[in-house]
Amino acid sequence: MTLSLAGERDCHNKSNFYLLIKDLIETYLDRNYLNNRLQELPQQFDRPHPRKWAKIEWHQLQSNLIVGIEPALFLAILKGAIDTEAPIRDYTHTSRQYLDPIHPAMAEFVGGRVDELGNRSSKGIWELEESRHAPALIAIYQQLSGERIQPNPKLARAYQPTNCPNNDLYRHGLSRIATEYGATCLYIWLMGHSTGTLQQIIGEMLRDEINHLIKFWGFGVWLYPAPKGHRFIRGCRQLLPRKSASGGNLLKTYYRMLSVLHWGEWSWQHRWQLVVTFWLVMQRLLVWHYSLNSDYLKQIFGILPARFTHKH
């Protein structure tokens, strides 16, 4: 019997899958942990430092660590994740451009420093942490398959400003949060289908995704406040039906993600497992979201600039 990193459940018992997912969510999305990740963001502005991964015994990676899914499909999903994670440099460059006129410190956290000529002089913490994922996924793929793989990065959406940078950042931020949320759910699902060293490596990437999701989410709620989170919910609705120059279509974001993950090859059971994972993770995030009152956020980030107190 092989136990999960979260809870004392047998990873090889298929009937335990949903209990495993709940255990993983309880462990990795613990409310105190989420609060700590948000509270450290201003510290990253002053003393930036990437989160360290635990030591990994890469030589222990074996295909028998894949649980409840055909290894070929698991590898196909990894390949899709590699292609999604690979263009992190382009992601950070775009996000930094949206953030720079609004909050230079957050722009530096995301995309690093840029000199007067527009040349980058350092990487941002977000990029440093996210840039570990594609190499880790490639190492997993190659060790489990015995084959070399060449990433085929998806095209990152370019910076498309309008005459309203506040709204541009708002919509881009929602899209970025949606992407981090999708990655969080996928890695939790993959952890439910893995054990041992394989589960540990995916867990490290999951920690990074949760860390960034919470920082972007909490920062956004502070910067664009609204009673009971209505602005956040309204923003998600705005992303659903149409596409704008500065934002994106939320449904298209997830359709694109699922297509690169070879969704058409998934069994209905595996599809339903991922849907349930999305639902359970969002439930946990919304409970945390509604705890983000203005006084708490003011303690973390300070007084909100006056230009952000109007509706968007």
Secondary structure, DSSP 4 states (H G I P E B T S, - for coil): --B-SSSS-BTT-GGGHHHHHHHHHHHHT-HHHHHHHHHTHHHHHHS--PPPPPP--GGG--GGGB-SS-HHHHHHHHHHHHHHHTTHHHHHHHHHHHHTTT-HHHHHHHH--B-TTS-B-S--HHHHHHTTHHHHHHHHHHHHHS------PPPPPPP---S-HHHHHHHHHHHHHHHHHHHHHHHHHHHHTB-HHHHHHHHHHHHHHHHHHHHHHHHHHHHS--GGGHHHHHHHHHHTT---SSS--HHHHHHHHHHHTTGGGS-HHHHHHHHHHHHHHHHHHHHHHTT--HHHHHHHH-SPPGGGSS--
